[in-house]
Amino acid sequence: MKYQCIKCQVIWGNGDPEEKFYSHGLCLSCLKETITPLYRKRQKAEGNFDCFSKACGYCDQIDCKYRGLCLFPHLLLNQQAVSNFSSKTGFEATR
């Protein structure tokens, strides 16, 4: 299946969009841009530093539940998960 980011219009995946159309979701960079303010707000509310996506390969906030996603987004997310994010959260772009 081919996917198209609802924010930046980048296309990824396999398939023929003329027959099956594109499935919509967010590419990894747009997903990270979208969730960063939300996760920073949650980090602060949980007593951690609001540092999501600011780390440069090291994080001493061992108890932060967003640590893995922040440090290793390429291991935790794949393009299928990005498109599922849209359907599970109800996040929809309007044109």
C-alpha positions in Angstrom: 0.0 0.0 0.0 1.2 3.5 -0.7 1.0 6.2 1.9 0.8 9.9 1.6 1.6 12.3 4.5 -1.4 14.5 5.2 0.8 17.3 6.2 3.8 17.5 3.8 2.4 15.2 1.0 5.5 12.9 0.9 4.7 9.5 -0.5 6.1 6.1 0.7 5.4 2.4 0.5 4.6 0.0 -2.3 1.6 -0.4 -4.5 -0.4 1.3 -7.3 -2.3 4.3 -6.0 -4.3 4.5 -9.3 -6.0 1.2 -8.3 -6.1 1.4 -4.5 -5.6 5.1 -3.8 -3.3 6.4 -1.0 -3.7 5.6 2.6 -3.1 8.8 4.7 -1.0 9.2 7.8 2.0 11.3 8.9 5.6 10.7 7.8 8.1 10.3 10.6 9.3 13.9 10.5 5.8 15.4 10.5 4.7 12.9 13.3 7.6 14.0 15.5 6.8 17.7 14.8 3.2 17.0 15.7 3.7 15.1 18.9 6.7 17.1 20.3 4.7 19.9 22.0 2.2 17.3 23.4 5.0 15.1 24.9 6.8 18.1 26.3 3.7 19.2 28.1 3.2 15.7 29.5 6.8 15.5 30.6 6.5 18.7 32.6 3.2 17.5 34.2 4.9 14.3 35.2 7.8 16.1 36.9 10.4 15.6 34.2 12.2 18.1 32.1 10.2 19.2 29.0 13.0 18.0 26.7 11.4 15.6 24.2 13.3 15.6 20.9 16.1 17.8 22.3 18.5 14.9 23.2 21.6 14.3 21.2 21.9 10.6 21.8 22.0 10.8 25.6 19.2 11.2 28.2 19.6 11.0 32.0 15.8 11.0 32.6 15.6 7.2 33.1 12.0 7.3 34.5 10.6 9.3 31.6 8.2 7.2 29.7 9.0 9.0 26.4 12.7 8.4 26.7 12.8 5.5 24.2 10.7 7.2 21.6 12.8 10.4 22.0 16.2 8.6 21.7 15.3 5.9 19.2 12.3 6.9 17.1 13.6 4.9 14.1 13.4 1.7 16.2 10.0 2.3 17.8 8.2 3.7 14.8 7.8 2.4 11.3 5.8 3.8 8.4 2.9 1.5 9.2 2.8 2.9 12.8 2.7 6.4 11.4 -0.4 5.8 9.4 -2.0 3.9 12.4 -1.3 7.0 14.5 -3.8 9.0 12.4 -6.5 6.4 12.7 -6.0 5.7 16.4 -5.8 9.3 17.6 -8.5 10.7 15.2 -5.9 13.3 13.9 -7.2 14.2 10.5 -6.0 17.0 8.3 -8.6 19.1 6.4 -8.1 20.8 3.1 
